[in-house]
């Protein structure tokens, strides 16, 4: 399943986030679709393909310093196909 993470941290934690990120690796069960660093600072956004276990593993080393806003996502157009598979009619 695809998840989008919006990751925020306090300005005073910026150096610590940079230090940790240099050596940190995504868990093997997580496929990174895209990853962006907000040029205004203190925020990163990523889209990953994983299950619940991979999602938890990917956040475990950061939970003390980073606030996560996480939600499942689908690319445009795929939701329409999913609704058809589920037998749900599209509203017109």
Secondary structure, DSSP 8 states (H G I E B T S, - for coil): -EEEEEEE--GGGHHHHHHHHHH----TT-EEEEEEE-TTSSEEEEEEE--HHHHHHHHHTTTTT-EEEEEE---TTHHHHHHHHHT-----
